[in-house]
Amino acid sequence: MCVPPIHDVKPVTANPDFSHAALDEEQARRCRSISVVVPCYNEAANLDRLLPRLITALVALGLQWEILLIDDGSRDDTARELTRWSQRVPGVRALLLSRNFGKEAALSAGLDHTAGDVVVLMDADLQHEPELIAPMLLRWQAGIDVVYARRKDRSDEPLYKRAFTRLFYRLLNATSRRVHVPADAGDFRLMDHKVVMALRALPEHNRFLKGMYAWVGFRSEELPYMPAARTAGRSSYNLHNLISLSLNGMTSFTTWPLRASSVLGMVMAALGFLYGLYLIVSYRLFGSQVSGWTTIMVSLMLFCGVQLVSLGIVGEYLARVYEEVKRRPLYVVRDSLGQGLGSAVTSTPGTPTSGS
């Protein structure tokens, strides 16, 4: 299958409020280069739609650019497509990971290998429209270090996902110390190089990048948007993945579950003491008889349940510590293909040349 000619791809104008005109001369001097990181997992069907649009949007900026595509152990032809694009289009790079390490690790791999003055993170399914990069860059020019896209509306998502997401962010922001993670903001964002360097310096293995973006700080501003419809395939995030990511976020940025288990234990102990005192007073003053079997079994099941929940919470934190102390690499790169900003292009590449 041949690569579609880049010059035949017309910019999409689904968002007329956002201009993708080239930056003026003063802006171009300050920002010389831009890197775009795109994690890919089973996205072979989307790449021929995404890359021409993305390249068109980057060329319109008049800057040096590179696109870094991360194959996170895909099971389809994603690796083959990334290899084809990286071999034929200057400025397109591909990192092929040795297996599936997860989206957080794939994004971290991209951040570790970028060289642009600014870095954009976006998905490969075209729900993050490339034409939004230009307004993000203009806000960066105004002095904002992090410009993150924030969904205007989640009505297209299932009710359980909306409720779970809302509850998670409220709980996380209410319990984390001095860190506010914006709700409805994903990984689609533009960051200054110094922000990327700060993220690289964070050594943890269990990563919750949305929290890490907030933890490093810097001047941030939201860009409201509505995600476009997915062009092909389906999202790999299901309820299990959402719960796993939420647990990782809670254990990474707050000790509230540990404190909650301690408070619950104290409350249960106090209730047990008061109930025992009530039984003694009832027996001494009124001669009330209490069925010992029922009381013992109910109390035993209640306290055992509390203990097991508390033990599970402690176990989650211990598991995170165990993962960290092993000091294994966050990801393993199987192959690195293509040329980045060392030979980045600044004009329309036209039809990609053949050859490897």
Secondary structure, DSSP 8 states (H G I E B T S, - for coil): -----GGG-----S-TTS------HHHHHH--EEEEEEEESS-HHHHHHHHHHHHHHHHTTTSEEEEEEEE-S-SSSHHHHHHHHHHHSTTEEEEEESS---HHHHHHHHHHT--SSEEEE--SSSSS-GGGHHHHHHHHHTT-SEEEEEES--TTS-HHHHHHHHHHHHHHHHHSSS----TTEEEEEEEEHHHHHHHHT---SS--HHHHHHHH---EEEEEE------SS--S--HHHHHHHHHHHHHHH--HHHHHHHHHHHHHHHHHHHHHHHHHHHHHHH-----HHHHHHHHHHHHHHHHHHHHHHHHHHHHHHHHHHTT--S--EEEEES--GGG-B-S---S-----
